[in-house]
Amino acid sequence: LFWLNIEYIGIFTVPVFWLIFALQYSGYESWVTRRTIILLLLYPVTGIFILFTNSWHGWMFSHIASTLVTDGPYPTLGLKQGINWWINAGYAYLLILAGTIVVMVRLFRAQVFYRRQTFVLLIGIFAPWLSNFIYIFNLTPRAILHWDITPLAFTITGAAFSLALFRYQMLDLVPAAR
């Protein structure tokens, strides 16, 4: 449970950081103010507090199995999502969607060189988003275990972002100056 809580610190904050990155990358850095960042982080900080105090109220996980659940070849921790889990999912999807739309607008307005790096970024963001959507709404066939493969999808994100950084010089100033 301790490591689950540590994992959720990233789950709560990554959508905020994605939106901030997307705004800055797409030329909307004037929207990224100290006030905006504080407002965006209000829910994640509150959510992390709720997570670490879950044993008192069950808002994050309404039920935690006292033993590991054997649902296939590997034992897993039996968790039933509480109301705050669903609120976090909605908030995260909203921020990721906003950041993705901002980047897509840049895709259609950018020059060819920048379209490639932006397209690769979008591939990187859609991989974990799609896999998490499949997990949350249990869209896998019954033969496949109900495992969250989102962490594995982040390997596609890492590869895509690396391609954008190194092949398409995403953060280099020289192509921007040209």
C-alpha positions in Angstrom: 0.0 0.0 0.0 2.9 2.4 0.7 4.3 1.9 -2.8 0.8 2.3 -4.3 0.5 5.6 -2.5 3.9 6.7 -3.9 2.8 5.7 -7.4 -0.3 7.8 -7.1 1.7 10.9 -6.4 2.7 10.7 -10.1 -0.8 9.7 -11.2 -2.2 12.8 -9.6 0.5 15.3 -10.9 1.5 14.1 -14.4 -1.7 15.4 -16.1 -1.0 18.9 -14.6 2.6 18.8 -15.9 1.5 17.6 -19.3 -0.9 20.5 -19.7 1.8 23.0 -18.6 4.2 21.4 -21.1 1.7 21.5 -23.9 0.8 25.1 -23.3 4.5 26.1 -23.3 5.4 23.9 -26.2 2.5 25.3 -28.3 3.3 29.0 -27.7 0.8 29.7 -24.9 3.4 30.3 -22.2 1.6 33.5 -21.2 -1.2 31.2 -19.9 1.3 29.4 -17.6 1.4 31.8 -14.6 2.1 31.1 -10.9 -1.6 31.5 -10.2 -2.6 29.0 -13.0 -0.1 26.4 -11.7 -1.4 26.8 -8.1 -5.0 26.4 -9.2 -4.2 23.3 -11.4 -2.3 21.7 -8.5 -5.0 22.3 -5.9 -6.9 19.2 -6.6 -3.8 16.9 -6.9 -2.5 18.1 -3.5 -5.9 17.5 -2.0 -6.2 14.2 -3.7 -2.8 13.0 -2.4 -3.9 14.0 1.1 -7.1 12.0 0.6 -5.1 9.1 -0.7 -2.8 9.0 2.3 -5.7 9.2 4.7 -7.8 6.6 2.8 -7.9 4.2 5.8 -10.1 6.7 7.7 -12.7 7.3 5.0 -12.3 5.1 2.0 -12.8 7.9 -0.6 -9.9 6.7 -2.8 -10.3 3.0 -2.4 -13.6 1.9 -0.8 -12.4 -1.6 -0.3 -8.8 -3.0 0.0 -8.5 -6.8 0.2 -6.7 -7.9 3.3 -5.0 -10.6 1.2 -3.7 -10.7 -2.3 -6.2 -11.7 -4.9 -5.2 -14.5 -7.2 -6.8 -13.7 -10.5 -4.6 -15.6 -12.8 -0.9 -16.5 -12.6 0.1 -13.5 -10.5 -1.4 -12.3 -7.2 -2.7 -8.7 -7.2 -3.9 -6.3 -4.6 -7.7 -6.3 -4.5 -8.9 -2.7 -4.7 -12.3 -1.2 -5.3 -12.3 2.3 -6.5 -13.9 5.0 -4.3 -15.4 8.3 -5.3 -12.2 10.2 -5.2 -10.6 7.7 -7.6 -13.3 8.5 -10.2 -13.0 12.3 -9.6 -9.2 12.0 -10.2 -9.8 10.0 -13.4 -12.2 12.7 -14.6 -9.8 15.5 -13.7 -6.8 13.8 -15.2 -8.7 13.1 -18.5 -9.8 16.7 -18.7 -6.3 18.0 -18.3 -4.8 15.5 -20.7 -7.5 16.3 -23.2 -6.9 20.0 -22.9 -3.2 19.5 -23.4 -3.7 17.2 -26.3 -6.1 19.7 -28.0 -3.5 22.5 -27.6 -0.8 20.3 -29.2 -3.2 19.3 -32.0 -3.9 23.0 -32.8 -0.1 23.4 -33.0 0.1 20.4 -35.3 -2.2 22.0 -37.9 -0.6 25.5 -37.6 3.0 24.5 -37.7 5.5 24.2 -40.5 6.3 20.7 -41.9 9.4 20.2 -39.7 7.4 21.0 -36.5 4.5 18.9 -37.6 6.6 15.8 -37.5 7.8 16.4 -34.0 4.3 17.4 -32.9 2.8 14.3 -34.5 5.4 12.1 -32.7 4.4 13.8 -29.4 0.8 13.0 -30.0 1.6 9.3 -30.6 3.5 9.4 -27.3 0.5 10.8 -25.4 -2.2 8.7 -27.0 -0.5 5.4 -26.1 -0.9 5.6 -22.3 -4.2 7.5 -22.6 -5.7 4.7 -24.8 -4.4 1.9 -22.6 -5.7 3.6 -19.4 -9.1 4.2 -21.0 -9.3 0.5 -21.9 -8.4 -0.4 -18.3 -10.8 2.0 -16.6 -13.8 1.0 -18.6 -12.8 -2.7 -18.6 -12.9 -3.0 -22.4 -10.6 -6.0 -22.6 -12.0 -9.5 -23.6 -12.8 -11.8 -20.6 -9.9 -14.1 -21.6 -7.4 -11.3 -20.8 -6.9 -10.5 -17.2 -8.0 -7.0 -16.1 -4.5 -5.6 -15.7 -3.6 -2.0 -16.0 -1.1 -1.9 -18.9 -0.7 1.9 -18.7 2.8 1.7 -17.3 3.8 -0.4 -20.2 2.3 2.1 -22.6 4.6 4.7 -21.2 7.5 2.9 -22.9 5.9 4.0 -26.2 5.7 7.6 -24.7 9.3 7.5 -23.8 10.3 6.2 -27.3 8.1 8.8 -29.0 9.4 11.7 -26.9 13.0 10.6 -27.4 12.4 10.5 -31.1 10.9 14.0 -31.0 13.8 15.2 -28.9 16.7 13.7 -30.7 15.5 13.1 -34.3 13.3 16.1 -34.7 15.2 18.5 -32.3 12.1 19.3 -30.2 13.7 21.5 -27.6 16.6 22.8 -29.6 16.8 26.6 -30.2 18.6 26.4 -33.6 15.7 25.0 -35.6 13.3 27.6 -33.9 15.7 30.4 -34.9 15.7 29.3 -38.5 
